[in-house]
Every structure is written in C-alpha cells, then in structure tokens.
C-alpha cells in the first residue's frame, strides 16, 4: 500500500493510530500488572520483581545460581539485580555466599523462609494468571502469545 497515494492516506493514518493505541495499551497492561501483582504480594512483603526472582530460584534449586544467571534469565540490569537481591537478603529470603571457585562471584541460595512461602506464592501467581486471561478462549491465548513473540522479535530481542 502506498501511503502517499491520496486514496490510501486515510487508511494509513488509521493504521498508524491503531498501532500507536496498541503500544499504549501494552504499556497500560504492563503498569496494571505491576500494580495489581505488587498489591497482591504486599501481605507477603514482596514485590513482583522479588517474586520472579524467587520463582527462578525455586525452578533452579539444584544448580549453583549466581547473580549473573538471574540477570540473564530475567533480563534485568546488574544494578537492578544487586538492589533487589540486597532487599531480599534483608528480608531473609535468600543468602549470598562466595563461590568456592571464584570469590568475586556470589552463589544465591534460598532460605527456609523463602521455601515456606513457595506454595502461597505459586497459588497467588496462578490466580493472577487466571484473572489476566479471564474471558479468553484457548485459541485467543495462543494467537496473543504468537503476536507478542513476533513483536519482541521485531524489536530485535530473543524470546525465551
């Protein structure tokens, strides 16, 4: 379609506004998810970011996880990871110990306190997921996932 052609100009403008509206809606969804998840986790004294780190550690308990592993897996910066892990350590959800092979590197370990809230955290995550996709059909969820993957790839990122 040639948007310089008068016949298609209006259609191009509508597509531009529709795409912009979708980008705004994605941002609104992102903000709403953070707000809702953080509110839901407040009683556990957790944030959504801390919950995601805990889930990553729960899934990888048998491995020696370093801060860098968390940064890569969750696509967060070093300063973000450092600050979040520090707050989680203060809450006694994890500990960091020097790696035997490289003292500059810290191994991140779950504490019993974190393990004690694992089931509650999983339940809340499942409820939040169900709420998010309420009124969606299975094929709509699959198509939405496909669209998100394409959009992420269009931005030059890899999808996990």
GULOBA-141788 format. One record per residue (C-alpha): residue in three letters; chain; y, x, z. Coordinates in steps of 0.001 Angstrom, whole numbers. Layout:
N
    aa   ch         v         u         w
   ALA    A         Y         X         Z
...
This chain:
160
    aa   ch         v         u         w
   UNK    A         0         0         0
   UNK    A      3399      1398      -999
   UNK    A      5862       539      1748
   UNK    A      8813      1454      -483
   UNK    A      7946     -1493     -2681
   UNK    A     10062     -4484     -1546
   UNK    A      7028     -6766     -1801
   UNK    A      5157     -4746       852
   UNK    A      8106     -3675      3033
   UNK    A      7879     -6669      5357
   UNK    A      4112     -6219      5732
   UNK    A      4590     -2521      6579
   UNK    A      7232     -3339      9172
   UNK    A      4900     -5896     10755
   UNK    A      2063     -3354     10873
   UNK    A      4365      -779     12444
   UNK    A      5440     -3259     15152
   UNK    A      1832     -4326     15731
   UNK    A       676      -714     16140
   UNK    A      3590         5     18496
   UNK    A      2706     -3100     20503
   UNK    A      -919     -1884     20771
   UNK    A       264      1511     22047
   UNK    A      2466      -214     24637
   UNK    A      -436     -2454     25681
   UNK    A     -2725       589     26103
   UNK    A      -125      2178     28376
   UNK    A       251     -1080     30312
   UNK    A     -3539     -1294     30715
   UNK    A     -3673      2316     31928
   UNK    A      -947      1647     34502
   UNK    A     -2544     -1624     35609
   UNK    A     -5952        23     36052
   UNK    A     -4441      2770     38197
   UNK    A     -2510       286     40305
   UNK    A     -5492     -2027     40818
   UNK    A     -8060       707     41431
   UNK    A     -5775      2558     43829
   UNK    A     -5096      -672     45743
   UNK    A     -8817     -1420     45918
   UNK    A     -9619      2092     47186
   UNK    A     -6816      2106     49759
   UNK    A     -9110       880     52535
   UNK    A    -11370      3886     51874
   UNK    A     -8314      6160     51970
   UNK    A     -8991      7211     48369
   UNK    A     -7173      7248     45059
   UNK    A     -8677      6564     41662
   UNK    A     -8473     10288     40820
   UNK    A    -10309     11203     44029
   UNK    A    -12939      8577     43282
   UNK    A    -13531     10036     39819
   UNK    A    -13996     13499     41310
   UNK    A    -16444     12104     43854
   UNK    A    -18458     10375     41115
   UNK    A    -18569     13608     39135
   UNK    A    -19814     15465     42210
   UNK    A    -22353     12704     43017
   UNK    A    -23780     12982     39469
   UNK    A    -24000     16765     39703
   UNK    A    -25140     17315     43280
   UNK    A    -27974     19616     42232
   UNK    A    -25559     22002     40472
   UNK    A    -23084     24549     41779
   UNK    A    -19851     22857     40739
   UNK    A    -16677     24896     40564
   UNK    A    -13128     23596     40318
   UNK    A    -13017     24646     36655
   UNK    A    -16034     22405     35945
   UNK    A    -14133     19447     37393
   UNK    A    -11019     20277     35357
   UNK    A    -13018     20392     32129
   UNK    A    -15169     17328     32794
   UNK    A    -12293     15099     33913
   UNK    A     -9733     16624     31539
   UNK    A     -7236     17427     34290
   UNK    A     -4984     20433     34725
   UNK    A     -5555     23224     37214
   UNK    A     -2589     22202     39421
   UNK    A     -3752     18568     39456
   UNK    A     -7289     19583     40394
   UNK    A     -6062     22018     43054
   UNK    A     -3840     19421     44713
   UNK    A     -6396     16628     44558
   UNK    A     -9224     18806     45893
   UNK    A     -6960     20063     48684
   UNK    A     -6201     16482     49784
   UNK    A     -9892     15597     49584
   UNK    A    -10726     18615     51717
   UNK    A     -8134     17482     54275
   UNK    A     -9853     14064     54300
   UNK    A    -13151     15895     54932
   UNK    A    -14746     14535     51751
   UNK    A    -15602     17960     50397
   UNK    A    -15548     21627     51225
   UNK    A    -14938     24652     49077
   UNK    A    -16808     27879     49655
   UNK    A    -16622     31197     47877
   UNK    A    -19150     31709     45110
   UNK    A    -21594     34474     46019
   UNK    A    -21332     35930     42502
   UNK    A    -17537     35685     42221
   UNK    A    -15480     35476     45426
   UNK    A    -12401     34343     43437
   UNK    A    -14298     31221     42424
   UNK    A    -14961     28340     44825
   UNK    A    -18018     26091     44871
   UNK    A    -17118     22459     45617
   UNK    A    -19540     20706     47976
   UNK    A    -19718     17100     49113
   UNK    A    -19613     16392     52831
   UNK    A    -21672     13828     54684
   UNK    A    -18526     11685     54950
   UNK    A    -18377     11507     51145
   UNK    A    -22093     10743     50879
   UNK    A    -21662      7952     53438
   UNK    A    -19203      6086     51192
   UNK    A    -21118      6665     47951
   UNK    A    -22681      3180     47788
   UNK    A    -19470      1390     48742
   UNK    A    -17561      3355     46130
   UNK    A    -20182      2570     43482
   UNK    A    -20041     -1142     44323
   UNK    A    -16263     -1205     44052
   UNK    A    -16388       636     40738
   UNK    A    -18878     -1875     39354
   UNK    A    -16746     -4829     40495
   UNK    A    -13640     -3256     38918
   UNK    A    -15517     -2707     35660
   UNK    A    -16741     -6292     35617
   UNK    A    -13194     -7536     36255
   UNK    A    -11830     -5358     33460
   UNK    A    -14286     -6715     30886
   UNK    A    -14385    -10311     32108
   UNK    A    -14410    -12758     29155
   UNK    A    -15566    -10076     26690
   UNK    A    -18711    -10523     24656
   UNK    A    -21112     -7609     24313
   UNK    A    -20228     -7021     20663
   UNK    A    -16500     -7085     21512
   UNK    A    -17001     -4388     24121
   UNK    A    -18916     -2271     21601
   UNK    A    -16159     -2711     18997
   UNK    A    -13459     -1909     21569
   UNK    A    -15321      1277     22506
   UNK    A    -15604      2228     18836
   UNK    A    -11864      1693     18335
   UNK    A    -10987      3778     21397
   UNK    A    -13211      6624     20194
   UNK    A    -11536      6600     16784
   UNK    A     -8080      6586     18402
   UNK    A     -8963      9515     20689
   UNK    A    -10338     11458     17735
   UNK    A     -7221     10621     15717
   UNK    A     -5231     12340     18475
   UNK    A     -7305     15482     17977
   UNK    A     -9370     15155     21125
   UNK    A    -13119     15216     21601
   UNK    A    -14889     12259     23144
   UNK    A    -17312     12856     25975
